[in-house]
Amino acid sequence: MTNNNEQSPAGDTEQKLAVRVGRLDEAIERVSSSPAFSRLSKMPRLIDSARQVLMVEGGCAAVEARAEAIEQCGVFEGSDWADPQILLPSLTTYSLRSPHMETVVIEALSELRLLAIAKADYQHPHLSAEQAHHYLAQVLAINLELLFGVPTEAEREQQGKLATISRGVIRHLADRIGYEHIIDRLIDEIWRVLNQRPIQVAGVHRMITQIAVCRNNPDIDLGSSGQGAERLISSLFGPTQACREDPGVEVYRERLAAMDNVALQSEATGCARAMHDTGLVSPYHGELVRYLLEHSPTLLSEALGLSSTGRDCLLCYQELVHAMVDQGIYPATCQGLYGLALMLERGILYQPPVAPALWRQVQLPLSPYSRERIGMAYGAVPDPRAWLIQGVLSMMGQPLGVGQGNNPTCQSARALSMWAYNDPDYLLQMVAWAARDDEIIMHFEGQPVSSRQSGAGVAQEITLDLDPVSLLVVPHLDRIYAEMGRLCADREGDPHRWVNPEFHGWWSGRGFRINVDVASGQLEDLEGFLRHFYVSYHPYYNGNQPLIHPQPAGIAVTDSAARFIGWHAITILRVGLDQQDRMRVYFFNPNNDSGQNWGDDIVVSTAGNGERFGEASLLFEEFASRLYIFHFDPLERGNLEAVTAEEIERITAMVHRSWGADRVDGERLQADQGPV
């Protein structure tokens, strides 16, 4: 018979939680009531109190309810978690599995803070509820094994009881956000990213791998979730019948050796179909192409999925293509095949300097520093030169797939994209200088500017989350761009007037307009700026003249609440009508993911409105409302008065409702947001 005075296990848990929450509240109060200079000494107690709460069932909910108070204490100050708007979901994989208590607890506190924001319980000044929800959905997708899987031996050895916190936080996030949408949201997210055809696909690989693991785990019941995942999984792990069960590349090569020509052609066609369907390349595809190169090179065009244009280019430059495949394509570097196929389809090998420059690239000796940097990012196998060739093929075939990674180097990423798009042999020269000589020399108004002798760039440190070309070239470009800015820092007005044409190329318009006074940050002659943009770029006002060369431009980025985030470099690619006969601006955004909600019902489109792979687009008026710098040809004049007052008024209202709200009276430009 049960003693009524005896507490149940549930009661024990509740009492334990209540005691620990009380200690946490005391720690929060102690820190928040202390002077700023003494808070740091009291922070360890707060973190340890939070750890104890998180170890108990129901602790995550208690911390979530106190998320705002905990952040106000300054627990994230001085760390990567201080700015939630720049956090990367992919990095949570490492911090949640860290053997260090403080790292795990801080990550858990950050996730619960974001959950409070997503549920609108905490109005954060730098992050909207939609952004927080989107971030947490990705965190759940990337950490699915913490949600469904059992603890591994390594996890138990390295983390011990800390694993309880990591798994408890992920379970709490799933409970609050909803299990049924995790896999489906993940699949939607993968396709949304793939529609932009990025060069860097490691994150997509990880997400597809997680889906495959969950689908093959009999202990995980996904219900009706995961419909449509097969195309993604097979594109990486089984694109053809001969590798459908993912046997491994060694077994696959043995199977290839036993095939006749008809079977090999079927394999080549299957791999090409999967590659062009998703933009992803399977390691089996890389193994197949190496085998074909040795035993049946006539099937190479089938394996690349080339049209008549690409086939003709392959036949004209067959020896060069074979050399690039031989030196640069392995199962590990297979993604370069997609770039190779698209490069052949572009026909840029017919430009006289390109083929000789690619021959130089195939044989290019890398400096010890370049080899070390590529090895740090991608490993020593295959050879770093193969990784660089893969990177060159990807960038030449996908000039709009370049991303800046977690670096404030949008100018440099934009330049690489622009050169690959418009001047590929110049890009190859930059790669040769950076990879072989560890130095790039450009000129500013006739004066040489050396990356080796220049001072610091915009980025204090260039992270390794870049494609192989960017990994080597961007540090040099970043220093040169900053040095060019210093050379004209004493001139009146915005330095980008002079830097952008010198840095990006002769085709950048020498005419320049900015709608912000640099000294005060006040909006300046917005009407004149908008009229000039219309007559320079809008086909109805510029004599129906298409944009000939891509042009650098600067936008004021806003969040989904239309609040100003910072200045950002983009490229205007073209202006034209979409399927609904609405005028749109199609542009390149180097920030790794162009699909964004900029508030005031302005959502950047990446597919479905006439975009080509890698392009983003907005209606002309919407784009103009976020534009703050553009270049133009000063000799091509238009009729400024032809632009209607109604159009100008609509755009002006959009500016005043968003990033220009506080600039009418002269809010200063925030220089630390980074130049354009």
C-alpha positions as CSV (number, residue, x, y, z in Angstrom):
1,M,0.0,0.0,0.0
2,T,1.4,3.4,-1.0
3,N,2.2,5.9,1.7
4,N,0.4,9.1,0.9
5,N,3.2,11.1,2.4
6,E,5.7,9.5,0.0
7,Q,6.4,11.7,-3.1
8,S,6.1,10.1,-6.5
9,P,9.1,10.2,-9.0
10,A,7.2,12.9,-10.9
11,G,6.9,14.9,-7.8
12,D,10.6,14.4,-7.1
13,T,11.4,15.8,-10.6
14,E,9.1,18.7,-10.2
15,Q,10.6,19.6,-6.8
16,K,14.1,19.2,-8.2
17,L,13.2,21.5,-11.1
18,A,11.6,24.1,-8.8
19,V,14.7,24.2,-6.6
20,R,17.1,24.6,-9.6
21,V,14.9,27.1,-11.3
22,G,14.9,29.1,-8.1
23,R,18.7,29.1,-8.1
24,L,18.7,30.2,-11.8
25,D,16.4,33.1,-11.0
26,E,18.7,34.2,-8.2
27,A,21.7,34.0,-10.6
28,I,19.8,36.0,-13.2
29,E,18.8,38.6,-10.7
30,R,22.4,38.8,-9.3
31,V,23.9,39.4,-12.7
32,S,21.3,41.8,-14.0
33,S,21.5,44.0,-10.9
34,S,25.3,44.1,-11.0
35,P,27.3,46.9,-12.6
36,A,28.5,46.1,-16.1
37,F,32.2,45.8,-15.1
38,S,31.5,43.1,-12.5
39,R,29.0,41.0,-14.4
40,L,31.7,38.8,-16.0
41,S,32.8,37.4,-12.6
42,K,29.2,36.3,-11.9
43,M,28.6,34.7,-15.3
44,P,30.0,31.2,-14.4
45,R,27.4,30.8,-11.7
46,L,24.6,31.7,-14.1
47,I,25.8,29.2,-16.7
48,D,26.2,26.5,-14.1
49,S,22.7,27.2,-12.8
50,A,21.3,27.0,-16.4
51,R,23.1,23.7,-16.8
52,Q,21.5,22.2,-13.8
53,V,18.0,23.3,-14.9
54,L,18.6,21.9,-18.4
55,M,19.6,18.5,-17.0
56,V,16.1,18.1,-15.5
57,E,12.9,17.2,-17.4
58,G,11.0,20.4,-18.0
59,G,14.1,22.5,-17.7
60,C,14.1,23.5,-21.4
61,A,10.7,25.1,-21.0
62,A,11.8,26.9,-17.9
63,V,14.8,28.3,-19.7
64,E,12.8,29.2,-22.7
65,A,10.5,31.3,-20.5
66,R,13.5,33.2,-19.2
67,A,15.3,33.5,-22.5
68,E,15.0,37.3,-22.8
69,A,16.2,37.8,-19.2
70,I,19.1,35.5,-19.7
71,E,20.2,37.4,-22.9
72,Q,19.8,40.7,-21.2
73,C,22.3,39.5,-18.6
74,G,25.0,39.5,-21.3
75,V,25.6,35.8,-21.4
76,F,26.3,35.9,-25.1
77,E,28.4,39.0,-25.2
78,G,31.8,38.6,-26.7
79,S,30.9,35.3,-28.3
80,D,29.7,34.1,-31.7
81,W,26.2,33.8,-30.3
82,A,26.0,37.6,-29.6
83,D,24.5,38.2,-33.0
84,P,21.7,35.6,-33.7
85,Q,21.0,37.0,-37.2
86,I,24.4,35.7,-38.5
87,L,24.4,32.3,-36.8
88,L,24.8,29.3,-39.1
89,P,22.6,26.2,-38.4
90,S,25.3,23.9,-39.7
91,L,27.7,24.9,-36.8
92,T,25.2,23.6,-34.1
93,T,26.2,20.1,-35.0
94,Y,29.7,20.7,-33.5
95,S,28.7,22.8,-30.5
96,L,25.9,20.5,-29.3
97,R,28.4,17.6,-29.4
98,S,31.2,19.5,-27.7
99,P,32.8,17.9,-24.7
100,H,33.1,21.4,-23.1
101,M,30.3,22.2,-20.7
102,E,30.1,25.9,-21.4
103,T,29.9,25.5,-25.2
104,V,27.0,23.0,-24.9
105,V,25.1,25.2,-22.4
106,I,25.6,28.4,-24.3
107,E,24.4,26.7,-27.5
108,A,21.4,25.4,-25.7
109,L,20.6,28.8,-24.3
110,S,20.9,30.3,-27.8
111,E,18.5,27.7,-29.3
112,L,15.9,28.3,-26.6
113,R,16.3,32.1,-27.0
114,L,15.6,31.6,-30.8
115,L,12.6,29.4,-29.9
116,A,11.2,32.2,-27.7
117,I,11.6,34.6,-30.6
118,A,10.0,32.2,-33.0
119,K,7.0,31.8,-30.8
120,A,6.7,35.6,-30.5
121,D,7.3,35.5,-26.7
122,Y,10.5,37.6,-27.2
123,Q,10.6,40.6,-29.5
124,H,14.3,40.6,-30.6
125,P,15.7,43.8,-32.1
126,H,17.8,42.0,-34.7
127,L,15.8,38.9,-35.6
128,S,12.2,38.3,-36.6
129,A,10.0,35.4,-35.6
130,E,10.0,34.1,-39.1
131,Q,13.8,34.1,-39.3
132,A,14.1,32.4,-36.0
133,H,11.6,29.7,-37.0
134,H,13.4,29.1,-40.3
135,Y,16.7,28.8,-38.5
136,L,15.4,26.3,-35.9
137,A,13.8,24.2,-38.7
138,Q,17.3,23.8,-40.2
139,V,18.8,23.1,-36.8
140,L,16.4,20.3,-36.3
141,A,16.9,18.9,-39.8
142,I,20.7,18.9,-39.4
143,N,20.6,17.3,-35.9
144,L,17.9,14.6,-36.6
145,E,20.1,11.9,-35.1
146,L,19.9,13.6,-31.8
147,L,16.1,13.5,-32.1
148,F,15.6,9.9,-33.2
149,G,18.9,8.1,-32.8
150,V,20.3,6.4,-29.7
151,P,23.5,7.8,-28.0
152,T,26.6,6.5,-29.6
153,E,29.6,5.2,-27.7
154,A,31.6,8.2,-28.8
155,E,28.9,10.5,-27.6
156,R,28.9,8.9,-24.2
157,E,32.6,8.9,-23.9
158,Q,33.1,12.5,-25.1
159,Q,30.1,14.2,-23.6
160,G,28.9,12.1,-20.8
161,K,25.9,13.7,-19.1
162,L,26.2,16.8,-21.3
163,A,24.5,14.7,-24.1
164,T,21.4,14.9,-22.0
165,I,21.3,18.6,-22.5
166,S,21.9,18.4,-26.3
167,R,19.2,15.8,-26.8
168,G,16.8,17.5,-24.5
169,V,17.0,20.8,-26.3
170,I,16.5,19.2,-29.7
171,R,13.5,17.2,-28.4
172,H,12.0,20.4,-26.9
173,L,12.5,22.3,-30.2
174,A,10.7,19.5,-32.1
175,D,7.9,19.4,-29.6
176,R,7.3,23.1,-29.9
177,I,7.8,23.4,-33.7
178,G,6.2,20.1,-34.7
179,Y,7.7,16.7,-35.8
180,E,5.5,16.3,-38.8
181,H,7.1,19.2,-40.7
182,I,10.8,18.5,-40.0
183,I,11.5,16.1,-42.9
184,D,9.2,17.8,-45.3
185,R,10.6,21.2,-44.4
186,L,14.1,19.8,-44.9
187,I,13.2,18.5,-48.4
188,D,11.6,21.8,-49.3
189,E,14.7,23.7,-48.1
190,I,17.0,21.4,-50.1
191,W,15.1,22.0,-53.3
192,R,14.9,25.7,-52.6
193,V,18.6,25.9,-52.3
194,L,19.3,23.6,-55.2
195,N,17.1,25.8,-57.5
196,Q,19.8,28.4,-57.0
197,R,22.5,26.0,-58.1
198,P,25.2,26.9,-55.6
199,I,28.8,25.8,-56.1
200,Q,29.2,24.8,-52.4
201,V,26.9,21.9,-51.8
202,A,28.4,20.3,-48.7
203,G,25.5,21.5,-46.5
204,V,23.0,20.0,-48.9
205,H,24.9,16.7,-48.8
206,R,24.7,16.6,-45.0
207,M,21.0,17.3,-45.1
208,I,20.3,14.6,-47.7
209,T,22.4,12.1,-45.7
210,Q,20.3,12.8,-42.6
211,I,17.1,12.1,-44.6
212,A,18.6,8.8,-45.9
213,V,19.7,7.7,-42.4
214,C,16.2,8.4,-40.9
215,R,14.5,6.6,-43.8
216,N,16.6,3.5,-43.3
217,N,16.3,3.4,-39.5
218,P,13.4,1.0,-38.6
219,D,13.1,2.6,-35.2
220,I,12.1,6.0,-36.7
221,D,8.5,6.4,-37.8
222,L,8.2,9.3,-40.2
223,G,4.6,8.8,-40.9
224,S,3.6,10.4,-44.2
225,S,6.6,12.7,-44.1
226,G,9.5,12.5,-46.6
227,Q,7.5,12.2,-49.8
228,G,9.7,13.1,-52.7
229,A,13.0,12.4,-50.9
230,E,13.9,9.6,-53.3
231,R,15.1,11.9,-56.0
232,L,17.5,13.6,-53.7
233,I,18.9,10.5,-52.0
234,S,19.4,8.6,-55.3
235,S,21.1,11.6,-56.9
236,L,24.0,11.1,-54.4
237,F,23.9,7.5,-53.4
238,G,22.4,5.6,-56.3
239,P,21.9,7.5,-59.6
240,T,21.8,4.4,-61.8
241,Q,20.7,0.8,-61.6
242,A,24.3,-0.5,-61.2
243,C,24.7,1.5,-57.9
244,R,21.2,1.7,-56.7
245,E,21.9,0.0,-53.4
246,D,25.0,2.3,-52.8
247,P,27.6,-0.5,-53.0
248,G,30.7,1.8,-52.8
249,V,32.9,3.1,-55.6
250,E,35.3,0.1,-55.6
251,V,32.5,-2.4,-56.1
252,Y,30.9,0.0,-58.7
253,R,34.2,0.1,-60.7
254,E,34.3,-3.7,-60.8
255,R,30.7,-3.7,-62.2
256,L,31.7,-1.1,-64.8
257,A,34.5,-3.4,-66.0
258,A,32.0,-6.2,-66.6
259,M,29.7,-4.0,-68.7
260,D,29.4,-3.8,-72.5
261,N,29.1,-0.5,-74.4
262,V,25.3,-0.5,-74.2
263,A,25.3,-0.9,-70.5
264,L,27.9,1.8,-70.1
265,Q,25.8,4.2,-72.2
266,S,22.9,3.5,-69.9
267,E,25.0,4.3,-66.9
268,A,26.3,7.5,-68.5
269,T,22.8,8.7,-69.4
270,G,21.5,7.9,-65.9
271,C,24.2,9.8,-64.1
272,A,23.8,12.8,-66.4
273,R,20.0,12.8,-65.9
274,A,20.4,12.8,-62.1
275,M,23.1,15.5,-62.2
276,H,21.1,18.0,-64.4
277,D,17.9,17.3,-62.4
278,T,19.4,18.3,-59.1
279,G,22.7,20.1,-59.7
280,L,24.3,17.4,-57.5
281,V,26.9,15.0,-58.7
282,S,27.3,11.5,-57.2
283,P,30.8,10.1,-56.4
284,Y,29.7,7.2,-58.6
285,H,29.4,9.6,-61.5
286,G,33.0,10.7,-60.9
287,E,34.2,7.1,-60.9
288,L,32.2,6.4,-64.1
289,V,33.7,9.4,-65.9
290,R,37.3,8.3,-65.0
291,Y,36.5,4.8,-66.2
292,L,35.0,6.1,-69.5
293,L,38.0,8.3,-70.1
294,E,40.2,5.3,-70.0
295,H,38.0,2.7,-71.7
296,S,35.3,4.5,-73.7
297,P,35.9,8.2,-74.1
298,T,33.3,8.5,-76.8
299,L,30.7,8.2,-74.1
300,L,32.0,11.3,-72.2
301,S,29.4,13.6,-73.8
302,E,26.6,11.2,-72.7
303,A,28.0,11.2,-69.2
304,L,28.0,15.0,-69.1
305,G,24.5,15.3,-70.6
306,L,25.6,17.7,-73.3
307,S,23.4,19.3,-76.0
308,S,24.7,19.8,-79.5
309,T,26.5,23.0,-78.4
310,G,28.3,21.3,-75.6
311,R,29.2,18.3,-77.8
312,D,30.7,20.5,-80.5
313,C,32.8,22.3,-77.9
314,L,33.9,19.0,-76.4
315,L,35.0,17.7,-79.8
316,C,36.9,20.9,-80.6
317,Y,38.7,20.8,-77.3
318,Q,38.7,17.1,-76.6
319,E,42.3,16.8,-75.4
320,L,41.9,19.7,-73.0
321,V,38.7,18.3,-71.5
322,H,40.3,14.9,-71.1
323,A,43.2,16.5,-69.3
324,M,41.0,18.4,-66.9
325,V,39.0,15.3,-66.1
326,D,42.2,13.2,-65.6
327,Q,43.8,15.8,-63.3
328,G,40.8,17.2,-61.5
329,I,37.8,14.7,-61.4
330,Y,37.8,12.0,-58.7
331,P,34.9,10.7,-56.6
332,A,35.7,13.3,-54.0
333,T,35.9,16.2,-56.5
334,C,33.0,14.9,-58.7
335,Q,31.0,18.1,-58.3
336,G,33.3,19.6,-60.9
337,L,31.6,17.5,-63.5
338,Y,28.5,19.8,-63.3
339,G,30.6,22.8,-63.8
340,L,32.4,21.2,-66.7
341,A,29.2,20.4,-68.5
342,L,27.8,23.9,-68.0
343,M,31.1,25.4,-69.1
344,L,31.0,23.5,-72.3
345,E,27.4,24.5,-72.9
346,R,28.4,28.2,-72.4
347,G,30.9,27.8,-75.3
348,I,33.5,30.0,-73.6
349,L,36.3,27.8,-74.7
350,Y,35.9,29.4,-78.1
351,Q,37.2,32.7,-76.7
352,P,40.9,32.6,-77.8
353,P,42.5,33.1,-74.3
354,V,40.4,30.7,-72.4
355,A,41.7,27.3,-73.6
356,P,45.4,28.2,-73.2
357,A,44.6,29.6,-69.7
358,L,42.9,26.3,-68.8
359,W,45.9,24.4,-70.1
360,R,48.0,26.5,-67.7
361,Q,45.6,25.7,-64.9
362,V,45.9,21.9,-65.5
363,Q,49.6,22.1,-65.1
364,L,49.8,24.9,-62.5
365,P,52.2,24.4,-59.6
366,L,50.7,25.4,-56.3
367,S,52.6,27.3,-53.7
368,P,53.2,25.6,-50.3
369,Y,50.7,28.1,-48.7
370,S,48.0,27.3,-51.3
371,R,48.5,23.6,-50.9
372,E,48.2,24.0,-47.1
373,R,45.1,26.2,-47.3
374,I,43.3,23.8,-49.6
375,G,44.4,20.8,-47.5
376,M,43.0,22.5,-44.4
377,A,39.6,23.0,-46.0
378,Y,39.2,19.8,-48.1
379,G,41.9,17.3,-47.0
380,A,45.0,16.1,-48.7
381,V,43.3,13.4,-50.9
382,P,43.0,13.9,-53.8
383,D,45.9,16.3,-54.4
384,P,45.1,20.0,-53.7
385,R,45.6,20.8,-57.4
386,A,42.6,18.5,-58.2
387,W,40.5,20.4,-55.8
388,L,41.5,23.7,-57.4
389,I,40.7,22.4,-60.9
390,Q,37.3,21.2,-59.6
391,G,36.8,24.7,-58.2
392,V,37.8,26.4,-61.5
393,L,35.4,24.2,-63.5
394,S,32.5,24.9,-61.1
395,M,33.1,28.7,-61.2
396,M,33.5,28.8,-65.0
397,G,30.3,26.7,-65.4
398,Q,28.3,28.3,-62.6
399,P,29.4,32.0,-62.3
400,L,26.2,32.8,-60.4
401,G,26.8,30.0,-57.9
402,V,29.6,31.7,-56.0
403,G,29.0,32.4,-52.3
404,Q,30.9,34.5,-49.8
405,G,30.6,32.0,-47.0
406,N,30.5,33.3,-43.4
407,N,32.7,36.2,-44.5
408,P,32.0,40.0,-44.9
409,T,33.6,39.8,-48.4
410,C,30.6,40.3,-50.7
411,Q,32.7,42.6,-52.9
412,S,35.3,39.9,-53.6
413,A,32.7,37.2,-54.2
414,R,30.8,39.6,-56.6
415,A,34.1,40.2,-58.5
416,L,34.8,36.5,-58.9
417,S,31.3,35.9,-60.2
418,M,31.4,38.9,-62.5
419,W,34.7,37.8,-64.0
420,A,33.6,34.2,-64.5
421,Y,30.4,35.5,-66.1
422,N,31.9,38.2,-68.3
423,D,35.7,37.8,-68.5
424,P,36.7,34.2,-67.7
425,D,40.3,34.4,-68.9
426,Y,40.8,37.3,-66.4
427,L,39.5,35.1,-63.6
428,L,41.9,32.4,-64.6
429,Q,44.8,34.9,-64.5
430,M,43.7,35.8,-60.9
431,V,43.7,32.2,-59.9
432,A,47.1,31.6,-61.3
433,W,48.6,34.6,-59.5
434,A,47.0,33.7,-56.2
435,A,47.6,29.9,-56.3
436,R,51.2,30.0,-57.7
437,D,52.6,33.3,-56.6
438,D,50.7,34.1,-53.4
439,E,50.2,37.6,-54.7
440,I,47.8,39.5,-56.9
441,I,48.7,42.9,-58.4
442,M,45.9,45.1,-59.7
443,H,46.0,48.8,-60.7
444,F,44.1,51.8,-59.3
445,E,44.3,54.7,-61.7
446,G,47.6,53.5,-63.0
447,Q,49.1,52.8,-59.6
448,P,49.9,49.2,-58.8
449,V,48.2,47.7,-55.8
450,S,49.8,44.5,-54.4
451,S,47.8,42.1,-52.2
452,R,51.1,41.3,-50.4
453,Q,51.9,44.9,-49.6
454,S,48.4,46.1,-48.8
455,G,47.0,46.4,-45.3
456,A,44.2,44.5,-43.7
457,G,41.0,43.9,-45.7
458,V,37.3,44.2,-44.7
459,A,37.5,40.7,-43.2
460,Q,39.7,40.2,-40.2
461,E,40.0,36.5,-41.0
462,I,38.8,34.6,-44.1
463,T,37.1,31.4,-43.0
464,L,37.4,28.1,-44.8
465,D,33.8,27.6,-45.8
466,L,34.5,28.6,-49.4
467,D,34.9,27.0,-52.8
468,P,38.5,26.2,-53.7
469,V,38.9,29.3,-56.0
470,S,37.5,31.7,-53.5
471,L,39.5,30.1,-50.8
472,L,42.8,31.1,-52.5
473,V,41.8,34.3,-54.3
474,V,39.4,36.1,-51.9
475,P,42.0,37.0,-49.2
476,H,44.0,38.8,-51.9
477,L,41.0,40.6,-53.4
478,D,39.8,41.6,-50.0
479,R,43.1,43.4,-49.1
480,I,43.3,45.0,-52.6
481,Y,39.7,46.3,-52.4
482,A,40.3,47.8,-49.0
483,E,43.6,49.4,-50.2
484,M,41.8,51.0,-53.1
485,G,39.4,52.4,-50.7
486,R,42.2,53.9,-48.6
487,L,43.7,55.5,-51.7
488,C,40.7,57.6,-52.3
489,A,39.5,58.0,-48.7
490,D,40.3,61.7,-48.7
491,R,38.1,62.4,-51.7
492,E,34.7,64.0,-51.3
493,G,31.8,61.6,-51.7
494,D,31.6,57.8,-51.7
495,P,34.8,56.0,-52.5
496,H,33.0,53.3,-54.5
497,R,32.5,55.8,-57.3
498,W,36.2,55.3,-58.1
499,V,36.9,51.8,-56.6
500,N,34.2,49.7,-58.3
501,P,35.2,50.4,-61.9
502,E,38.9,50.0,-61.2
503,F,38.3,46.8,-59.2
504,H,35.6,45.0,-61.2
505,G,36.5,46.0,-64.8
506,W,36.3,48.5,-67.6
507,W,32.6,47.6,-68.3
508,S,31.5,49.0,-64.9
509,G,29.8,52.3,-65.6
510,R,31.8,55.4,-64.8
511,G,28.6,57.2,-64.0
512,F,27.7,56.9,-60.3
513,R,24.6,57.7,-58.2
514,I,24.1,57.3,-54.4
515,N,21.0,58.3,-52.5
516,V,22.6,58.7,-49.1
517,D,24.9,61.5,-47.9
518,V,28.0,59.7,-46.7
519,A,28.9,62.1,-44.0
520,S,25.5,62.3,-42.3
521,G,23.7,59.1,-43.5
522,Q,20.7,61.3,-44.6
523,L,18.7,60.4,-47.6
524,E,19.8,62.7,-50.4
525,D,18.0,63.6,-53.6
526,L,16.0,60.3,-53.6
527,E,13.8,61.5,-56.4
528,G,16.7,62.3,-58.7
529,F,18.3,59.0,-57.8
530,L,15.2,57.0,-58.7
531,R,14.6,58.9,-61.9
532,H,18.2,58.3,-63.0
533,F,17.9,54.6,-62.2
534,Y,14.8,54.3,-64.3
535,V,16.3,56.0,-67.4
536,S,19.4,53.9,-67.1
537,Y,17.9,50.5,-66.5
538,H,14.2,50.3,-67.2
539,P,13.6,49.3,-70.9
540,Y,10.5,51.5,-71.1
541,Y,12.5,54.6,-70.3
542,N,16.0,53.8,-71.8
543,G,14.9,53.2,-75.4
544,N,14.5,49.4,-74.8
545,Q,18.3,49.0,-74.4
546,P,19.1,45.7,-72.7
547,L,21.9,45.7,-70.1
548,I,25.1,44.7,-71.9
549,H,27.5,44.1,-69.1
550,P,26.7,43.1,-65.5
551,Q,26.9,46.2,-63.2
552,P,28.0,46.4,-59.6
553,A,25.4,47.9,-57.3
554,G,24.7,48.3,-53.6
555,I,21.5,47.5,-51.6
556,A,20.3,48.4,-48.2
557,V,19.4,44.9,-46.8
558,T,16.4,44.8,-44.5
559,D,14.9,42.0,-42.4
560,S,11.4,40.6,-42.6
561,A,10.2,43.5,-40.4
562,A,11.8,46.0,-43.0
563,R,14.4,47.0,-40.4
564,F,17.8,48.0,-41.8
565,I,20.5,45.3,-41.5
566,G,23.4,46.6,-43.5
567,W,24.9,47.5,-46.9
568,H,25.5,44.7,-49.3
569,A,27.2,44.3,-52.7
570,I,25.2,42.7,-55.6
571,T,25.4,42.6,-59.4
572,I,22.6,43.8,-61.7
573,L,22.4,41.2,-64.4
574,R,19.4,42.1,-66.6
575,V,16.0,43.8,-66.5
576,G,13.0,42.3,-68.3
577,L,9.4,41.1,-68.2
578,D,8.4,38.0,-66.3
579,Q,5.7,35.6,-67.3
580,Q,3.0,38.0,-66.0
581,D,4.5,40.9,-68.1
582,R,5.8,42.6,-64.9
583,M,9.1,44.3,-65.2
584,R,11.7,42.7,-62.9
585,V,15.3,43.2,-62.0
586,Y,17.4,40.0,-62.1
587,F,20.5,40.2,-60.0
588,F,23.2,38.2,-58.4
589,N,23.5,38.1,-54.6
590,P,26.8,36.5,-53.2
591,N,25.4,35.8,-49.7
592,N,25.0,32.0,-50.4
593,D,21.2,32.2,-50.4
594,S,19.3,34.8,-52.3
595,G,15.8,33.9,-51.2
596,Q,15.0,36.4,-48.5
597,N,12.1,38.4,-47.0
598,W,13.1,42.0,-46.9
599,G,9.9,43.2,-45.2
600,D,7.0,45.4,-46.4
601,D,5.8,42.4,-48.6
602,I,9.1,42.4,-50.5
603,V,10.2,38.7,-50.8
604,V,13.2,38.0,-53.1
605,S,12.4,35.3,-55.7
606,T,14.9,32.7,-56.9
607,A,12.6,30.6,-59.0
608,G,9.2,30.8,-60.7
609,N,9.5,34.3,-62.1
610,G,11.8,33.8,-65.1
611,E,15.0,33.4,-63.1
612,R,17.9,31.5,-64.5
613,F,19.9,29.3,-62.2
614,G,21.7,31.5,-59.6
615,E,19.6,34.6,-60.3
616,A,17.5,36.5,-57.7
617,S,14.8,38.9,-58.8
618,L,12.4,41.5,-57.6
619,L,9.8,43.7,-59.3
620,F,11.5,46.9,-60.6
621,E,9.9,49.2,-58.0
622,E,10.7,46.8,-55.1
623,F,14.3,46.5,-56.2
624,A,14.6,50.3,-56.5
625,S,13.3,50.7,-53.0
626,R,16.3,48.8,-51.6
627,L,18.9,50.2,-54.0
628,Y,21.3,52.8,-52.7
629,I,24.2,52.8,-55.2
630,F,24.4,52.1,-58.9
631,H,26.7,52.7,-61.9
632,F,25.7,53.8,-65.4
633,D,27.1,55.0,-68.6
634,P,27.2,58.8,-68.4
635,L,27.2,59.2,-72.2
636,E,23.8,57.4,-72.5
637,R,21.4,60.0,-71.4
638,G,17.7,59.5,-70.9
639,N,14.7,61.8,-70.3
640,L,14.4,62.0,-66.5
641,E,11.0,63.7,-66.7
642,A,9.5,60.7,-68.5
643,V,9.3,58.8,-65.2
644,T,5.9,59.4,-63.6
645,A,5.5,61.0,-60.3
646,E,3.2,58.2,-59.1
647,E,6.1,55.6,-59.6
648,I,8.5,57.8,-57.7
649,E,6.0,58.4,-54.9
650,R,5.4,54.6,-54.5
651,I,9.0,53.8,-54.2
652,T,9.8,56.7,-51.9
653,A,7.0,55.5,-49.6
654,M,8.6,52.0,-49.6
655,V,12.0,53.5,-48.7
656,H,10.5,55.6,-45.9
657,R,8.7,52.5,-44.5
658,S,11.9,50.5,-44.3
659,W,15.6,51.3,-44.3
660,G,15.1,55.1,-44.8
661,A,12.7,55.6,-41.9
662,D,15.3,57.1,-39.7
663,R,17.4,58.7,-42.4
664,V,15.2,61.5,-43.4
665,D,16.6,63.4,-40.4
666,G,20.1,62.2,-41.0
667,E,21.0,59.0,-39.2
668,R,24.6,58.3,-39.8
669,L,25.8,55.5,-42.1
670,Q,27.1,52.6,-40.1
671,A,30.6,52.1,-41.5
672,D,31.1,48.9,-39.7
673,Q,28.3,47.3,-41.8
674,G,30.9,46.9,-44.5
675,P,31.4,48.8,-47.8
676,V,29.9,48.0,-51.2
